[in-house]
Amino acid sequence: MRVSRESRIHLAAARLLMPFGIRRRALEQLFARTAAAFGTPVPPPRTRGTSGRLLEYARFTRAQAEEALQRGEDLAALDRRLHRAAYGLGASYRLQLGVRSISGAMAAARLIYRNLGIDFHGSLDGEVIIRRCGFARTYTPQVCRLISALDRGLMAGLARGGELRFRQRITEGADSCRACLEGASCA
């Protein structure tokens, strides 16, 4: 993946500034926005470490999504709330990191997703490949499809629009998740 010089500089600085405390705050922001989209409070942390809190987040989102599916909740409305919540985070990261291009958005997404235990690779033509995802062991295919509204929102916020369209998912038995950012040239 080719990344502009401007993006490399901003993202290199961001990597240096991503110590434990900042990663933990970023996770708590995601937790708070996700909980708000589900209309529920954020559960208090049971662990001190970021990896433990990340597992709590995975279990929380799975439980909330399963409840919404079982209740027959308006999934289109929930999808919009999750998308909007993550779009705000993506737009905030875009401003903080000085992202001005698709290459910058893909580089920023790689950094953000790495902190979530996801091996994200994005190309200049908008192709996204995820070879490993820490959530895949926790999510069912139905939960993954619903929660991916967060991925779509985050990418749209980082890239100033566009829709991430998934073609395959690890939770559905594929060896990787594959998606394309709408408006890009990938097929």
N, CA, C and O atoms as a DFTB+ gen file, in Angstrom:
748 C
 N C O
     1  1       0.835      -1.171       0.000
     2  2       0.000       0.000       0.000
     3  2       0.883       1.238       0.000
     4  3       1.815       1.343       0.797
     5  1       0.589       2.168      -0.889
     6  2       1.343       3.411      -0.952
     7  2       0.625       4.465      -0.120
     8  3      -0.580       4.668      -0.262
     9  1       1.361       5.118       0.730
    10  2       0.814       6.139       1.612
    11  2       1.575       7.431       1.365
    12  3       2.797       7.422       1.217
    13  1       0.845       8.547       1.323
    14  2       1.494       9.829       1.067
    15  2       2.462      10.181       2.195
    16  3       2.336       9.699       3.320
    17  1       3.425      11.030       1.862
    18  2       4.416      11.471       2.851
    19  2       3.724      12.145       4.029
    20  3       4.078      11.906       5.183
    21  1       2.740      12.986       3.735
    22  2       1.989      13.688       4.789
    23  2       1.335      12.687       5.740
    24  3       1.392      12.857       6.958
    25  1       0.720      11.652       5.190
    26  2       0.061      10.648       6.019
    27  2       1.069       9.870       6.847
    28  3       0.818       9.573       8.015
    29  1       2.220       9.534       6.242
    30  2       3.250       8.792       6.986
    31  2       3.728       9.588       8.188
    32  3       3.925       9.023       9.264
    33  1       3.918      10.888       8.022
    34  2       4.405      11.733       9.124
    35  2       3.383      11.789      10.251
    36  3       3.724      11.575      11.414
    37  1       2.119      12.080       9.905
    38  2       1.078      12.158      10.927
    39  2       0.877      10.826      11.640
    40  3       0.723      10.779      12.861
    41  1       0.880       9.755      10.871
    42  2       0.637       8.454      11.473
    43  2       1.833       7.965      12.275
    44  3       1.660       7.267      13.273
    45  1       3.033       8.317      11.858
    46  2       4.219       7.971      12.655
    47  2       4.140       8.672      14.005
    48  3       4.440       8.077      15.040
    49  1       3.738       9.932      13.990
    50  2       3.574      10.669      15.250
    51  2       2.485      10.026      16.103
    52  3       2.635       9.912      17.320
    53  1       1.403       9.611      15.477
    54  2       0.313       8.979      16.223
    55  2       0.773       7.680      16.879
    56  3       0.399       7.399      18.018
    57  1       1.574       6.892      16.179
    58  2       2.080       5.636      16.755
    59  2       2.917       5.901      17.998
    60  3       2.834       5.173      18.987
    61  1       3.719       6.948      17.930
    62  2       4.538       7.298      19.091
    63  2       3.690       7.758      20.258
    64  3       4.072       7.602      21.418
    65  1       2.531       8.329      19.943
    66  2       1.663       8.877      20.975
    67  2       0.545       7.927      21.385
    68  3      -0.432       8.363      21.994
    69  1       0.661       6.641      21.067
    70  2      -0.388       5.692      21.400
    71  2      -0.002       4.802      22.576
    72  3      -0.131       3.581      22.492
    73  1       0.466       5.393      23.663
    74  2       0.772       4.561      24.824
    75  2      -0.518       3.992      25.414
    76  3      -1.617       4.312      24.962
    77  1      -0.365       3.159      26.411
    78  2      -1.483       2.459      27.038
    79  2      -2.653       3.385      27.345
    80  3      -3.790       3.061      27.003
    81  1      -2.410       4.510      27.969
    82  2      -3.487       5.400      28.395
    83  2      -4.327       5.912      27.241
    84  3      -5.549       6.005      27.356
    85  1      -3.691       6.242      26.140
    86  2      -4.426       6.751      24.983
    87  2      -5.208       5.621      24.327
    88  3      -6.351       5.818      23.916
    89  1      -4.610       4.451      24.225
    90  2      -5.331       3.313      23.652
    91  2      -6.548       2.982      24.502
    92  3      -7.625       2.689      23.983
    93  1      -6.362       3.032      25.793
    94  2      -7.475       2.720      26.695
    95  2      -8.580       3.756      26.565
    96  3      -9.759       3.404      26.540
    97  1      -8.207       5.044      26.481
    98  2      -9.226       6.094      26.293
    99  2      -9.969       5.930      24.981
   100  3     -11.181       6.136      24.920
   101  1      -9.244       5.557      23.921
   102  2      -9.881       5.344      22.619
   103  2     -10.885       4.191      22.707
   104  3     -11.979       4.275      22.148
   105  1     -10.515       3.123      23.403
   106  2     -11.423       1.998      23.576
   107  2     -12.647       2.420      24.393
   108  3     -13.770       2.034      24.071
   109  1     -12.434       3.203      25.436
   110  2     -13.568       3.656      26.253
   111  2     -14.494       4.583      25.460
   112  3     -15.708       4.563      25.661
   113  1     -13.925       5.396      24.559
   114  2     -14.767       6.227      23.683
   115  2     -15.639       5.345      22.804
   116  3     -16.841       5.575      22.672
   117  1     -15.023       4.337      22.207
   118  2     -15.768       3.412      21.365
   119  2     -16.842       2.706      22.181
   120  3     -17.976       2.557      21.726
   121  1     -16.488       2.274      23.377
   122  2     -17.431       1.603      24.270
   123  2     -18.617       2.527      24.565
   124  3     -19.770       2.107      24.472
   125  1     -18.336       3.772      24.917
   126  2     -19.391       4.725      25.274
   127  2     -20.319       5.000      24.094
   128  3     -21.539       5.020      24.256
   129  1     -19.754       5.210      22.925
   130  2     -20.579       5.496      21.747
   131  2     -21.415       4.278      21.352
   132  3     -22.573       4.413      20.957
   133  1     -20.824       3.100      21.462
   134  2     -21.557       1.884      21.119
   135  2     -22.691       1.649      22.105
   136  3     -23.811       1.331      21.704
   137  1     -22.405       1.806      23.390
   138  2     -23.446       1.627      24.409
   139  2     -24.580       2.628      24.201
   140  3     -25.752       2.273      24.323
   141  1     -24.236       3.871      23.890
   142  2     -25.268       4.884      23.647
   143  2     -26.138       4.496      22.449
   144  3     -27.354       4.687      22.484
   145  1     -25.538       3.962      21.408
   146  2     -26.305       3.536      20.233
   147  2     -27.272       2.406      20.591
   148  3     -28.358       2.305      20.021
   149  1     -26.871       1.567      21.533
   150  2     -27.749       0.497      22.000
   151  2     -28.721       0.985      23.080
   152  3     -29.634       0.256      23.467
   153  1     -28.526       2.208      23.563
   154  2     -29.412       2.765      24.586
   155  2     -29.193       2.166      25.954
   156  3     -30.145       1.969      26.709
   157  1     -27.946       1.874      26.283
   158  2     -27.622       1.243      27.559
   159  2     -26.347       1.861      28.119
   160  3     -25.530       2.374      27.355
   161  1     -26.160       1.824      29.430
   162  2     -24.919       2.364      29.990
   163  2     -23.717       1.459      29.722
   164  3     -23.858       0.262      29.469
   165  1     -22.553       2.057      29.786
   166  2     -21.307       1.316      29.641
   167  2     -21.078       0.518      30.924
   168  3     -21.125       1.086      32.015
   169  1     -20.836      -0.774      30.812
   170  2     -20.552      -1.535      32.032
   171  2     -19.200      -1.128      32.608
   172  3     -18.272      -0.827      31.857
   173  1     -19.086      -1.116      33.912
   174  2     -17.798      -0.759      34.510
   175  2     -16.745      -1.813      34.187
   176  3     -17.064      -2.990      34.023
   177  1     -15.493      -1.383      34.097
   178  2     -14.418      -2.343      33.791
   179  2     -14.269      -3.384      34.891
   180  3     -14.356      -3.080      36.081
   181  1     -14.043      -4.613      34.461
   182  2     -13.761      -5.702      35.411
   183  2     -12.281      -6.016      35.448
   184  3     -11.801      -6.685      36.364
   185  1     -11.558      -5.532      34.448
   186  2     -10.121      -5.803      34.361
   187  2      -9.376      -4.488      34.253
   188  3      -9.961      -3.445      33.961
   189  1      -8.084      -4.552      34.490
   190  2      -7.256      -3.348      34.405
   191  2      -6.615      -3.181      33.039
   192  3      -6.355      -2.054      32.617
   193  1      -6.359      -4.264      32.348
   194  2      -5.641      -4.200      31.084
   195  2      -6.529      -3.900      29.892
   196  3      -7.734      -4.150      29.910
   197  1      -5.907      -3.357      28.856
   198  2      -6.635      -3.038      27.634
   199  2      -7.157      -4.296      26.954
   200  3      -8.285      -4.295      26.459
   201  1      -6.377      -5.365      26.915
   202  2      -6.835      -6.584      26.244
   203  2      -8.043      -7.184      26.964
   204  3      -8.955      -7.700      26.318
   205  1      -8.055      -7.118      28.291
   206  2      -9.212      -7.603      29.037
   207  2     -10.444      -6.752      28.777
   208  3     -11.555      -7.268      28.658
   209  1     -10.237      -5.447      28.691
   210  2     -11.361      -4.546      28.419
   211  2     -11.875      -4.745      26.997
   212  3     -13.073      -4.621      26.742
   213  1     -10.980      -5.048      26.085
   214  2     -11.381      -5.321      24.714
   215  2     -12.265      -6.575      24.649
   216  3     -13.249      -6.603      23.910
   217  1     -11.918      -7.593      25.412
   218  2     -12.748      -8.793      25.482
   219  2     -14.115      -8.459      26.098
   220  3     -15.140      -8.972      25.648
   221  1     -14.128      -7.605      27.119
   222  2     -15.397      -7.163      27.697
   223  2     -16.246      -6.449      26.644
   224  3     -17.461      -6.640      26.584
   225  1     -15.607      -5.633      25.825
   226  2     -16.314      -4.920      24.764
   227  2     -16.913      -5.913      23.760
   228  3     -18.065      -5.769      23.351
   229  1     -16.134      -6.909      23.370
   230  2     -16.628      -7.918      22.426
   231  2     -17.835      -8.652      23.005
   232  3     -18.829      -8.858      22.308
   233  1     -17.756      -9.038      24.246
   234  2     -18.873      -9.755      24.881
   235  2     -20.086      -8.847      25.050
   236  3     -21.224      -9.276      24.859
   237  1     -19.839      -7.598      25.408
   238  2     -20.925      -6.625      25.556
   239  2     -21.648      -6.414      24.225
   240  3     -22.876      -6.473      24.170
   241  1     -20.888      -6.169      23.154
   242  2     -21.529      -5.917      21.864
   243  2     -22.271      -7.161      21.373
   244  3     -23.349      -7.054      20.789
   245  1     -21.691      -8.345      21.611
   246  2     -22.389      -9.573      21.224
   247  2     -23.712      -9.691      21.972
   248  3     -24.747      -9.972      21.368
   249  1     -23.679      -9.478      23.285
   250  2     -24.900      -9.598      24.084
   251  2     -25.952      -8.576      23.661
   252  3     -27.131      -8.908      23.542
   253  1     -25.526      -7.339      23.435
   254  2     -26.475      -6.301      23.029
   255  2     -27.080      -6.610      21.656
   256  3     -28.284      -6.452      21.452
   257  1     -26.244      -7.047      20.729
   258  2     -26.734      -7.378      19.383
   259  2     -27.682      -8.568      19.436
   260  3     -28.727      -8.554      18.784
   261  1     -27.332      -9.599      20.204
   262  2     -28.205     -10.770      20.311
   263  2     -29.552     -10.398      20.916
   264  3     -30.591     -10.881      20.468
   265  1     -29.537      -9.538      21.936
   266  2     -30.799      -9.086      22.536
   267  2     -31.641      -8.331      21.513
   268  3     -32.849      -8.553      21.424
   269  1     -31.025      -7.450      20.747
   270  2     -31.750      -6.685      19.723
   271  2     -32.351      -7.622      18.680
   272  3     -33.485      -7.425      18.243
   273  1     -31.595      -8.635      18.284
   274  2     -32.093      -9.595      17.303
   275  2     -33.253     -10.402      17.879
   276  3     -34.242     -10.639      17.186
   277  1     -33.145     -10.827      19.142
   278  2     -34.195     -11.620      19.777
   279  2     -35.463     -10.810      20.015
   280  3     -36.567     -11.338      19.885
   281  1     -35.317      -9.545      20.360
   282  2     -36.480      -8.679      20.613
   283  2     -37.187      -8.267      19.332
   284  3     -38.311      -7.767      19.366
   285  1     -36.525      -8.479      18.206
   286  2     -37.103      -8.031      16.947
   287  2     -37.033      -6.517      16.809
   288  3     -37.897      -5.894      16.192
   289  1     -35.997      -5.941      17.392
   290  2     -35.802      -4.487      17.330
   291  2     -35.689      -4.022      15.877
   292  3     -35.322      -4.800      14.996
   293  1     -36.000      -2.774      15.643
   294  2     -35.850      -2.178      14.319
   295  2     -34.354      -2.141      14.003
   296  3     -33.645      -1.228      14.427
   297  1     -33.884      -3.135      13.260
   298  2     -32.453      -3.276      12.998
   299  2     -31.929      -2.175      12.090
   300  3     -30.762      -1.797      12.197
   301  1     -32.757      -1.656      11.207
   302  2     -32.314      -0.557      10.340
   303  2     -32.030       0.685      11.187
   304  3     -31.053       1.390      10.934
   305  1     -32.862       0.957      12.178
   306  2     -32.641       2.116      13.058
   307  2     -31.385       1.892      13.916
   308  3     -30.592       2.813      14.106
   309  1     -31.210       0.678      14.428
   310  2     -30.023       0.367      15.226
   311  2     -28.768       0.485      14.362
   312  3     -27.754       1.017      14.815
   313  1     -28.827       0.001      13.142
   314  2     -27.709       0.118      12.209
   315  2     -27.332       1.588      12.021
   316  3     -26.151       1.934      12.047
   317  1     -28.326       2.447      11.833
   318  2     -28.056       3.885      11.642
   319  2     -27.417       4.496      12.882
   320  3     -26.506       5.315      12.768
   321  1     -27.889       4.104      14.076
   322  2     -27.313       4.648      15.312
   323  2     -25.864       4.203      15.483
   324  3     -25.009       5.010      15.846
   325  1     -25.580       2.931      15.225
   326  2     -24.209       2.429      15.335
   327  2     -23.311       3.115      14.309
   328  3     -22.197       3.530      14.632
   329  1     -23.788       3.233      13.090
   330  2     -23.025       3.887      12.018
   331  2     -22.711       5.321      12.398
   332  3     -21.570       5.763      12.270
   333  1     -23.708       6.046      12.861
   334  2     -23.534       7.454      13.227
   335  2     -22.533       7.595      14.377
   336  3     -21.696       8.497      14.362
   337  1     -22.615       6.718      15.362
   338  2     -21.698       6.770      16.503
   339  2     -20.251       6.589      16.046
   340  3     -19.360       7.322      16.477
   341  1     -20.026       5.615      15.179
   342  2     -18.662       5.351      14.705
   343  2     -18.205       6.395      13.690
   344  3     -17.013       6.693      13.606
   345  1     -19.134       6.950      12.923
   346  2     -18.776       8.011      11.981
   347  2     -18.156       9.187      12.746
   348  3     -17.151       9.755      12.319
   349  1     -18.763       9.540      13.869
   350  2     -18.226      10.625      14.689
   351  2     -16.811      10.338      15.159
   352  3     -15.962      11.229      15.157
   353  1     -16.552       9.103      15.560
   354  2     -15.184       8.728      15.963
   355  2     -14.230       8.828      14.785
   356  3     -13.136       9.379      14.914
   357  1     -14.636       8.299      13.638
   358  2     -13.790       8.344      12.451
   359  2     -13.470       9.767      12.036
   360  3     -12.333      10.074      11.681
   361  1     -14.475      10.639      12.081
   362  2     -14.258      12.044      11.715
   363  2     -13.312      12.715      12.704
   364  3     -12.472      13.525      12.313
   365  1     -13.447      12.379      13.976
   366  2     -12.549      12.929      14.994
   367  2     -11.114      12.480      14.748
   368  3     -10.186      13.287      14.810
   369  1     -10.932      11.185      14.467
   370  2      -9.585      10.681      14.158
   371  2      -9.040      11.330      12.890
   372  3      -7.853      11.644      12.812
   373  1      -9.907      11.534      11.893
   374  2      -9.468      12.171      10.647
   375  2      -8.868      13.541      10.945
   376  3      -7.815      13.889      10.410
   377  1      -9.528      14.311      11.791
   378  2      -9.033      15.643      12.144
   379  2      -7.767      15.554      12.988
   380  3      -6.797      16.264      12.722
   381  1      -7.763      14.693      14.000
   382  2      -6.601      14.561      14.884
   383  2      -5.351      14.119      14.144
   384  3      -4.248      14.579      14.439
   385  1      -5.532      13.218      13.176
   386  2      -4.389      12.650      12.465
   387  2      -4.072      13.389      11.166
   388  3      -3.100      13.059      10.487
   389  1      -4.874      14.374      10.821
   390  2      -4.634      15.133       9.600
   391  2      -4.830      14.311       8.339
   392  3      -4.106      14.499       7.361
   393  1      -5.790      13.410       8.343
   394  2      -6.056      12.557       7.182
   395  2      -6.730      13.387       6.101
   396  3      -7.731      14.060       6.347
   397  1      -6.158      13.327       4.881
   398  2      -6.698      14.109       3.771
   399  2      -6.898      13.295       2.505
   400  3      -7.245      13.851       1.463
   401  1      -6.687      12.002       2.577
   402  2      -6.745      11.179       1.373
   403  2      -7.181       9.762       1.743
   404  3      -7.208       9.382       2.913
   405  1      -7.519       8.997       0.710
   406  2      -7.856       7.586       0.933
   407  2      -6.655       6.851       1.526
   408  3      -6.817       6.018       2.418
   409  1      -5.453       7.154       1.036
   410  2      -4.271       6.468       1.581
   411  2      -4.102       6.791       3.060
   412  3      -3.746       5.921       3.855
   413  1      -4.357       8.040       3.425
   414  2      -4.279       8.421       4.834
   415  2      -5.351       7.739       5.662
   416  3      -5.096       7.315       6.789
   417  1      -6.560       7.634       5.101
   418  2      -7.656       6.961       5.806
   419  2      -7.326       5.490       6.029
   420  3      -7.591       4.944       7.100
   421  1      -6.748       4.853       5.018
   422  2      -6.400       3.433       5.148
   423  2      -5.276       3.238       6.165
   424  3      -5.301       2.280       6.937
   425  1      -4.307       4.127       6.171
   426  2      -3.208       4.033       7.140
   427  2      -3.724       4.276       8.563
   428  3      -3.318       3.590       9.501
   429  1      -4.617       5.252       8.714
   430  2      -5.193       5.522      10.034
   431  2      -6.033       4.339      10.501
   432  3      -5.980       3.958      11.670
   433  1      -6.806       3.761       9.590
   434  2      -7.636       2.609       9.944
   435  2      -6.760       1.443      10.403
   436  3      -7.106       0.743      11.355
   437  1      -5.638       1.235       9.734
   438  2      -4.732       0.146      10.139
   439  2      -4.267       0.337      11.576
   440  3      -4.228      -0.616      12.354
   441  1      -3.917       1.560      11.922
   442  2      -3.475       1.878      13.283
   443  2      -4.616       1.674      14.292
   444  3      -4.420       1.049      15.334
   445  1      -5.777       2.189      13.985
   446  2      -6.932       2.081      14.886
   447  2      -7.317       0.622      15.084
   448  3      -7.502       0.170      16.214
   449  1      -7.436      -0.110      13.988
   450  2      -7.850      -1.508      14.085
   451  2      -6.795      -2.381      14.762
   452  3      -7.143      -3.343      15.447
   453  1      -5.534      -2.067      14.585
   454  2      -4.489      -2.837      15.279
   455  2      -4.709      -2.753      16.794
   456  3      -4.514      -3.734      17.512
   457  1      -5.112      -1.584      17.267
   458  2      -5.375      -1.430      18.704
   459  2      -6.604      -2.204      19.163
   460  3      -6.816      -2.387      20.362
   461  1      -7.414      -2.659      18.210
   462  2      -8.603      -3.454      18.524
   463  2      -8.384      -4.945      18.269
   464  3      -9.324      -5.736      18.351
   465  1      -7.140      -5.328      17.958
   466  2      -6.844      -6.731      17.713
   467  2      -7.293      -7.215      16.339
   468  3      -7.616      -8.389      16.160
   469  1      -7.310      -6.302      15.373
   470  2      -7.756      -6.623      14.025
   471  2      -6.626      -6.309      13.043
   472  3      -6.065      -5.213      13.049
   473  1      -6.307      -7.284      12.209
   474  2      -5.250      -7.147      11.205
   475  2      -5.861      -6.553       9.935
   476  3      -6.305      -7.286       9.051
   477  1      -5.881      -5.238       9.851
   478  2      -6.521      -4.485       8.770
   479  2      -5.497      -4.102       7.710
   480  3      -4.426      -3.583       8.024
   481  1      -5.837      -4.363       6.451
   482  2      -5.018      -3.921       5.320
   483  2      -5.937      -3.233       4.331
   484  3      -6.931      -3.816       3.898
   485  1      -5.613      -1.991       3.965
   486  2      -6.405      -1.256       2.993
   487  2      -5.529      -0.738       1.877
   488  3      -4.378      -0.365       2.104
   489  1      -6.065      -0.713       0.679
   490  2      -5.292      -0.266      -0.477
   491  2      -5.835       1.069      -1.001
   492  3      -6.921       1.508      -0.620
   493  1      -5.067       1.690      -1.868
   494  2      -5.452       2.975      -2.447
   495  2      -6.727       2.881      -3.268
   496  3      -7.439       3.873      -3.419
   497  1      -7.027       1.696      -3.804
   498  2      -8.243       1.561      -4.604
   499  2      -9.470       1.241      -3.749
   500  3     -10.554       1.012      -4.284
   501  1      -9.305       1.224      -2.421
   502  2     -10.433       1.032      -1.514
   503  2     -10.657      -0.387      -1.058
   504  3     -11.602      -0.649      -0.313
   505  1      -9.820      -1.308      -1.479
   506  2      -9.955      -2.704      -1.074
   507  2      -9.505      -2.859       0.379
   508  3      -8.469      -2.324       0.773
   509  1     -10.284      -3.590       1.167
   510  2      -9.970      -3.858       2.567
   511  2      -9.922      -5.362       2.766
   512  3     -10.829      -6.085       2.354
   513  1      -8.852      -5.827       3.404
   514  2      -8.707      -7.238       3.747
   515  2      -8.360      -7.321       5.228
   516  3      -7.453      -6.644       5.712
   517  1      -9.097      -8.162       5.931
   518  2      -8.846      -8.403       7.353
   519  2      -8.548      -9.892       7.492
   520  3      -9.423     -10.737       7.300
   521  1      -7.295     -10.198       7.830
   522  2      -6.879     -11.601       7.906
   523  2      -7.107     -12.207       9.286
   524  3      -7.335     -13.411       9.409
   525  1      -7.046     -11.385      10.314
   526  2      -7.291     -11.838      11.686
   527  2      -8.175     -10.814      12.377
   528  3      -7.999      -9.605      12.228
   529  1      -9.126     -11.330      13.135
   530  2     -10.018     -10.437      13.883
   531  2     -10.284     -11.060      15.241
   532  3     -10.815     -12.167      15.334
   533  1      -9.916     -10.350      16.281
   534  2     -10.132     -10.844      17.636
   535  2     -11.604     -11.015      17.994
   536  3     -11.926     -11.728      18.945
   537  1     -12.491     -10.381      17.255
   538  2     -13.924     -10.476      17.534
   539  2     -14.552     -11.709      16.884
   540  3     -15.638     -12.128      17.283
   541  1     -13.887     -12.290      15.895
   542  2     -14.462     -13.400      15.132
   543  2     -14.774     -14.610      16.011
   544  3     -15.713     -15.353      15.725
   545  1     -14.008     -14.811      17.064
   546  2     -14.262     -15.944      17.962
   547  2     -15.462     -15.693      18.859
   548  3     -16.058     -16.637      19.377
   549  1     -15.820     -14.438      19.045
   550  2     -16.904     -14.071      19.947
   551  2     -18.228     -13.868      19.210
   552  3     -19.292     -14.152      19.761
   553  1     -18.169     -13.383      17.981
   554  2     -19.372     -13.025      17.231
   555  2     -19.914     -14.184      16.399
   556  3     -19.158     -14.989      15.857
   557  1     -21.233     -14.246      16.312
   558  2     -21.888     -15.101      15.330
   559  2     -21.953     -14.320      14.020
   560  3     -21.724     -13.111      14.018
   561  1     -22.258     -14.980      12.914
   562  2     -22.395     -14.235      11.657
   563  2     -23.441     -13.116      11.732
   564  3     -23.222     -12.037      11.182
   565  1     -24.565     -13.355      12.400
   566  2     -25.617     -12.342      12.511
   567  2     -25.144     -11.147      13.327
   568  3     -25.398     -10.000      12.959
   569  1     -24.463     -11.413      14.424
   570  2     -23.940     -10.340      15.265
   571  2     -22.893      -9.549      14.486
   572  3     -22.885      -8.318      14.533
   573  1     -22.026     -10.233      13.783
   574  2     -20.981      -9.561      13.007
   575  2     -21.593      -8.633      11.958
   576  3     -21.144      -7.498      11.796
   577  1     -22.613      -9.110      11.247
   578  2     -23.263      -8.268      10.229
   579  2     -23.840      -7.007      10.859
   580  3     -23.714      -5.922      10.291
   581  1     -24.467      -7.131      12.018
   582  2     -25.055      -5.968      12.678
   583  2     -23.973      -5.020      13.197
   584  3     -24.050      -3.811      12.978
   585  1     -22.975      -5.560      13.877
   586  2     -21.928      -4.734      14.470
   587  2     -21.034      -4.096      13.408
   588  3     -20.367      -3.099      13.684
   589  1     -21.012      -4.650      12.211
   590  2     -20.174      -4.057      11.160
   591  2     -20.645      -2.658      10.763
   592  3     -19.953      -1.968      10.015
   593  1     -21.801      -2.233      11.248
   594  2     -22.218      -0.835      11.061
   595  2     -21.180       0.099      11.681
   596  3     -20.981       1.216      11.204
   597  1     -20.526      -0.360      12.737
   598  2     -19.458       0.432      13.353
   599  2     -18.269       0.566      12.399
   600  3     -17.692       1.646      12.276
   601  1     -17.906      -0.515      11.730
   602  2     -16.804      -0.469      10.757
   603  2     -17.156       0.478       9.610
   604  3     -16.341       1.298       9.188
   605  1     -18.375       0.347       9.122
   606  2     -18.807       1.203       8.010
   607  2     -18.785       2.672       8.421
   608  3     -18.355       3.529       7.648
   609  1     -19.240       2.960       9.616
   610  2     -19.246       4.338      10.094
   611  2     -17.850       4.886      10.313
   612  3     -17.559       6.019       9.929
   613  1     -16.985       4.095      10.925
   614  2     -15.613       4.542      11.182
   615  2     -14.900       4.863       9.876
   616  3     -14.256       5.905       9.755
   617  1     -15.017       3.967       8.896
   618  2     -14.348       4.201       7.615
   619  2     -14.930       5.411       6.890
   620  3     -14.189       6.182       6.280
   621  1     -16.237       5.584       6.951
   622  2     -16.857       6.751       6.314
   623  2     -16.377       8.038       6.980
   624  3     -16.148       9.040       6.301
   625  1     -16.226       8.017       8.291
   626  2     -15.719       9.190       9.001
   627  2     -14.267       9.483       8.660
   628  3     -13.889      10.642       8.484
   629  1     -13.461       8.450       8.568
   630  2     -12.049       8.631       8.217
   631  2     -11.884       9.132       6.782
   632  3     -11.027       9.972       6.508
   633  1     -12.708       8.614       5.872
   634  2     -12.554       8.905       4.442
   635  2     -13.467      10.038       3.963
   636  3     -13.519      10.326       2.767
   637  1     -14.177      10.671       4.876
   638  2     -15.144      11.730       4.513
   639  2     -16.231      11.219       3.593
   640  3     -16.583      11.866       2.606
   641  1     -16.757      10.062       3.921
   642  2     -17.857       9.508       3.140
   643  2     -17.506       8.167       2.546
   644  3     -16.435       7.612       2.787
   645  1     -18.430       7.665       1.767
   646  2     -18.260       6.337       1.187
   647  2     -18.848       5.293       2.107
   648  3     -18.993       5.516       3.309
   649  1     -19.178       4.182       1.549
   650  2     -19.774       3.097       2.312
   651  2     -18.902       1.860       2.165
   652  3     -18.557       1.471       1.049
   653  1     -18.551       1.252       3.261
   654  2     -17.769       0.021       3.254
   655  2     -18.736      -1.134       3.019
   656  3     -19.661      -1.340       3.805
   657  1     -18.529      -1.876       1.955
   658  2     -19.387      -3.005       1.594
   659  2     -18.594      -4.298       1.744
   660  3     -17.582      -4.505       1.074
   661  1     -19.072      -5.163       2.636
   662  2     -18.401      -6.439       2.872
   663  2     -18.848      -7.470       1.835
   664  3     -20.033      -7.584       1.522
   665  1     -17.869      -8.220       1.309
   666  2     -18.147      -9.315       0.373
   667  2     -18.039     -10.672       1.067
   668  3     -18.698     -11.635       0.673
   669  1     -17.214     -10.736       2.090
   670  2     -17.071     -11.981       2.845
   671  2     -16.595     -11.644       4.251
   672  3     -16.010     -10.591       4.505
   673  1     -16.873     -12.592       5.165
   674  2     -16.517     -12.381       6.565
   675  2     -15.935     -13.658       7.164
   676  3     -16.315     -14.769       6.795
   677  1     -15.024     -13.476       8.075
   678  2     -14.434     -14.608       8.801
   679  2     -15.516     -15.357       9.569
   680  3     -15.498     -16.586       9.623
   681  1     -16.454     -14.631      10.161
   682  2     -17.502     -15.266      10.964
   683  2     -18.433     -16.138      10.132
   684  3     -19.186     -16.943      10.680
   685  1     -18.385     -15.984       8.809
   686  2     -19.215     -16.806       7.923
   687  2     -18.410     -17.943       7.297
   688  3     -18.874     -18.600       6.366
   689  1     -17.192     -18.172       7.820
   690  2     -16.380     -19.287       7.375
   691  2     -15.288     -18.941       6.376
   692  3     -14.530     -19.823       5.972
   693  1     -15.189     -17.694       5.970
   694  2     -14.136     -17.290       5.029
   695  2     -12.800     -17.201       5.749
   696  3     -12.755     -17.086       6.974
   697  1     -11.714     -17.254       4.990
   698  2     -10.385     -17.154       5.593
   699  2     -10.024     -15.714       5.945
   700  3      -9.066     -15.475       6.680
   701  1     -10.788     -14.756       5.423
   702  2     -10.559     -13.340       5.726
   703  2     -11.847     -12.576       5.472
   704  3     -12.747     -13.058       4.784
   705  1     -11.922     -11.384       6.035
   706  2     -12.997     -10.469       5.677
   707  2     -12.496      -9.657       4.488
   708  3     -11.334      -9.255       4.439
   709  1     -13.376      -9.426       3.547
   710  2     -13.033      -8.600       2.385
   711  2     -14.153      -7.620       2.165
   712  3     -15.334      -7.965       2.195
   713  1     -13.740      -6.365       1.938
   714  2     -14.710      -5.303       1.729
   715  2     -14.138      -4.288       0.755
   716  3     -12.948      -4.302       0.439
   717  1     -14.998      -3.421       0.296
   718  2     -14.585      -2.352      -0.614
   719  2     -15.235      -1.053      -0.142
   720  3     -16.411      -1.035       0.222
   721  1     -14.480       0.004      -0.150
   722  2     -15.002       1.313       0.203
   723  2     -15.689       1.879      -1.036
   724  3     -15.042       2.134      -2.051
   725  1     -16.996       2.072      -0.945
   726  2     -17.803       2.562      -2.067
   727  2     -17.203       3.829      -2.650
   728  3     -16.702       4.682      -1.917
   729  1     -17.255       3.948      -3.945
   730  2     -16.685       5.111      -4.601
   731  2     -15.242       4.890      -4.986
   732  3     -14.671       5.673      -5.745
   733  1     -14.647       3.833      -4.469
   734  2     -13.272       3.498      -4.830
   735  2     -13.326       2.565      -6.038
   736  3     -14.410       2.191      -6.486
   737  1     -12.195       2.201      -6.551
   738  2     -12.163       1.415      -7.780
   739  2     -12.126      -0.093      -7.572
   740  3     -12.067      -0.827      -8.558
   741  1     -12.157      -0.587      -6.351
   742  2     -12.118      -2.042      -6.162
   743  2     -13.470      -2.635      -6.551
   744  3     -14.494      -1.952      -6.529
   745  1     -13.453      -3.894      -6.901
   746  2     -14.690      -4.550      -7.358
   747  2     -15.264      -5.435      -6.284
   748  3     -16.302      -6.064      -6.492
